[in-house]
Amino acid sequence: MAADQQITLADKLGALPVGSRLLLASTTRLLSRPFSSGPRANTLFKDVIFAGLRKQLSTITTGTAQFLGGTTEAAYLDFAKKRGFQPDTDVLGDNGPRLFWLGSKSAEKVVLYCHGGGYAMAGHAGHFEWLVGLQEHLSKTKSTSAVVIGYTLSPYGKYPTQLRQAAEALQHLLNQQKKPGDIILAGDSAGGNMISSLFSHLLHPHPEVEPKITLNEPLLAAVFISPWTSWRTDDDSVKRNATSDLVTPEAAVRWRTLFLGSASYDNYNEPVRGDAEWFKGLDNVVKDILVWGGSAEILIDSIEAFAKKLQASHPRTELVVEEGAAHEDFIISLFLGYKKKAAGTKAIEDFLAPKL
């Protein structure tokens, strides 16, 4: 949220060399690519750009990243202007989240979306572009809207602030007479972490989080896109996919530290810690679950481990691992200007549409 961000002169000055660093790293990757033997991204353009992004994400300060990335609200308003629709925002109290709507509030089904960005970076045009495509596709079966949670970014909001705001967003939809069976939860990366935290809260109400929510029926579905489920940075996939992904362990450690502050690791904030007993009853919270990951992302080992934990308690959990895909590959593709519908998007559409 705009009011939370306190951009300093140093943050602004830090933006000056970002472009040159990104260009240098990308150019170096392009020139050295014929001689490198490590894993690569699934297109030449992504492989070169990801090298620049790895350099940027590993070295940029959070303040500079937030200065360059702006706010989720600004991205939403800009997207609405370019798309030619009237923006519609719900503001949930002084310290609550903002909800940014795509499609009609009166639609039969709604996708409640948590955007990624390590809890420290705003939602961007790629998120809104992808969600509108999903919303339009699902509306061919049943009228569907999507709403993005504009939660407080770290370090201005630390755990469990974002969990509280996710719970407030869900409760708001229920208060607006949306039935649980008409609500789909979805999120990418840190947004996937938020969804899992919310599920844990529904199963085991967090002692520091209000509202406590009681569902009278399961939610329609949940979609995890490259969910950030583990704080570890020593999984084999972190090393194995170091040159095929855009995320780096250095960035993950920085984001984790900003998000957690002095809080300890627990089953709410680190989902992969939860066992079958912790997730027992999840089938009463949500009907169907899809976990999507890319074989070329550094988080894939923890994503697969998380999916197995869910499957042990919820038999209607599906895991899709797309060969050669990087972290939230199809969302990043839209951000980079790719127009063709990606395999990951098709998998999610095919999963959700028959359930509407």
N, C-alpha and C positions, 0 to 999 in steps of 0.2 A: 504494500500500500504506500502511496506517495508520501503520506505524512510520517511514515516510519523511517524513510531513507534520509540520512544526514550526510550529504555529499560534501566533502571538504575540497579545498584547493589542491591538496596533494593528490586526491583521487582523480581530479580532472587533469592534473599535469601527468599523472601516471598513464593516462590514455594516449599521450602523444607518441610513445614508441611502440604501441601495441601493433599498429598496422605494419610497421617495418619488421618487427619480430615475426609476425605471422607470415609475411611475404618471404623473409629469409628462410624460415623453417620449411615452408612449402616448396620453395625453389630448390633448397638442398635435397629434399626428398625426391623431387622430380629428376634432378641430375644424378643422384646416387641410386635411383630405383633399379636401373638395369644390372647393377652390381650387388644388390642386396638379396639375401636369401630368406629373410624372415617373412612372416605372414603379411598379407596386404588387404586393404579394403576391397570391396567387390566391384569398384570401378576405378579407373585411373584418376578421374577428377576427385572422387572422395579420398582416394589414397593420398593425394597431394594436399588437399585441404585439411584432412584429418591430422597430418603432420604439423601443420601450422596451428591447428586448434589444440593439439597436445601441448605444444610449446606455450601457447597462450594460457590454457587452463592451469598449467603447472606453475606459472610464474606471476600471473596477474593477481593483484590484491582484490579482495571482495568489494571494497569501496569503488575501485575503478571499474570492475565488472558490472556493478549496479549502476554506475554512471553511464556506461556504454549501453547497457541493456535496458535501462529505463524501468518502468513499472508494468505490471500485468494490466493495470487499468489503461495506461497509455497505449499499450499494444492492442488492447481490445477496441478502444475508441478509434485508433488508426485503422484497424481492420474493418470496423463497421463503416467508416467513411469510404474506404476503398471498395467495399462490397455494396455500398448503397443501402444499408438498412439502419433503422433507428436503434441505437444502443439502449439496452434495458438493464439496469443495475439495481440489485437489492442490497441495501446496507444494513447489516445485522448488528446494530448497537455501536457504541463508541469504540469498543475493543474487539468487536466481532469481525468476521470476514466480509468481503464484498462478493456478490455473486453476479457473474457476467453471463447474460443469457444469449443463446443462439437458437433462434426458432421461437415459436409461440409458447407462452407459459401454459396455455390450455391444451397442449399436445397430450396424447394419451400416455406416452412413455417419456421418460426423461433420463438423460445420462448426466450423472453428477461427476464432474471431472476434477482430478487433482493434478496440477501440472508439475513437471520435474524441474530440475535446476539445482540439485544439491541442497534444497531448502534455502539457498542463498541468492538464486537468480530468478528473475521474473519469468512468467509465461511469455512466449513470443509468437510471432506470426505463424510459424510452423504448427504450433499447437492449435490455433484457431482455424487455420486452413484445413488441418486434418479432421478436426471435430465437425466442421461444417460438412465436409464430404461424408463423414460417417452419419451425421444427422440426416442429410438428404437421402442417403442410401436406405437407411432404416425406415424413413418416412414413406418409402414406396410400399412397405408392408403395413406399418401402423404409424400414425403421426407421432413424431419424436422430436423433442427439443434437447438441447445440451446446455449445461450451465457450468462455468468454470469457477472454482473457488479462488478468490484473490486473498490468500492467506498472508500473514505477516512473515516477511523474510527474516532469516537470521542475519546478523546477530541481534536484531531488534526484538525478535521473538524466538525464544528457545523452548525446547521440549519441556512440558507437553502443550505449549501454546497452539501449535498447528493441529494437534489431535483435538483439542477443545474446539477449534474453529471448524474442523471437519464434522464433529458431532453437532455443532450449532447449525451447520449447513444442512445436514440430513434432517435434523429436527424441524428446520424451517420448511423443508419440502413436505414433511408429514403434516405440519400445521396448516399448510396450504391445500390440504385434502388430497395430496398425492399418496396413493397406496404403496406400501413397500413392494408389492408385486409388480409395480409399474416403474420401479427405480433401478437403474443400472449404475453401479459404481465403476469408475475406470480411472487409471492414472499411470503415468510413466515415471520411471526412475524414483526420485524422492516422492513423487505422487503415489507410486505403488507402495512405498513405505507407509504413507499416510493411510491408504486403504486398509492395509494389514493392521495398523494401529487401531483404526476404527473398528475392525472386526474384533480385535482383542478387547476393546472397550465394550462392545455389545455383549461379548461372552463373559467378561470379567470387568465390571465397571471400574475404571481407573479412580483411585481415591482422590486425585487432585483435579478431576475433570468433570464438569457439568456441561450439558445435561446428561443424565443417565437416560438411556433410550430403551424402551420396550417395544418390540415389533410384534404385531398380531399375525404376521405371516412373513415368510422369507422374502428378501429382496429378489428382484428378477434375475440378476446376474452380476458378476464382477469380472473385470478385465485388467490384468496386471501386464504392463508393457515395460520390459527390462527393469523389473522392480529392484530397488536398492534394499536388500534384505539382510546384509551382513556388514559389520564394521571392519572385518578383516581385510587386509591388503596383501596377504601372502598366499592366497589360493593359487593353484597352478595356472588357472586361466588368466590371472593378472600378468604373469610372465609370458604365457603362451601367446596371448593376443595383444601384447604391448604395442605392436606396430600395425595392427589392423583395426584398432578402435580409436575413438576420439577422446575417451575419458582416461585419466591417469590416476595412479594411486596417490600422487602428491595432492591433486585436487580433492580426491575423496577424503583424505585425512584432514585437509583444511575445512571442508564443508562439515564433516562429522564433528570436529571440535567446536565450530561455531554453533551448530545446531544443539549439541548436547550441553555445552557449558560445563557445569559441575555435576550434571546428572550421571547416574550410573547406567550401565547397559542393563536392559531388561527385555522382557518378551514383547512389550509394546513398541519400543523403539528399534529393536533388532529382531525382526520377525523370525529369522532362521533359528533363533534360540528355542522357539516354541516347539513342544513335542506333540504327539498325538493326543495326549490328555489335555493339553492347553487348548487345542483347537477342537476338542470334542464338542459336538453340538453345532458346529459351523453350518451343517446342512439345514439347520433350523433358522439360520441367519440369512443365507443366500442359497438360491436354487442351484446355480451353475457357475463354475469358475473357469476362466481361461488364463493361463500364464504363458506369455510370449517372451522369448529371448532369442538373441542372435548367437550363432556359434562362434562369431569373431569378436565378441565383446568380452571385456575383462571380468564382468560380473557373472558370466554364464555358469560357472561352477556353483556359486551360491544361489543363483536363480533355480537351477535344477534341484539343489538340496531343499530349498524352500518348497518347491512344487511337490516333492515327495512327502514332505511333512504335511502339506494340505491333503494330499491324496490318501494319507493314512487315516484321516478323520472324515474326509468328504469325498466319497467315491465319484462324484460328478465334477471332478477337477481334471481339466485337460492341460497338457503341456505341449507347446509348439516351439521347437527350436529350429529357426530358419538358418539353413546352411549359408555361411559367408556373410551374414548380416551383422552389423555393428550395433552398438547401443542405440536403442529406439530408432533404428535405421530408417523406417518409413516416415517418421516425423522429421528427422533431420534432412531427409531427401527433399521434402517439401520446402523446408527452410532454405535449402541450397538451390531451389529452382527446378527440381525434377517434376515433371508433369504426369508421367505414367503412373497408374495405380500400382502400388507395390504389393508383393506377395503377402507381407504381413498385414496390410490393410484388408486384403481379400480374406485372409484367414479369420480376422476379427469380425468382418461383416458376415461371413458364412456361419460363424459361431452364434452371433446374436440374432440375425434376422429370423430364423425359424422359431425362436423363443418368444417373439413379440406377440 
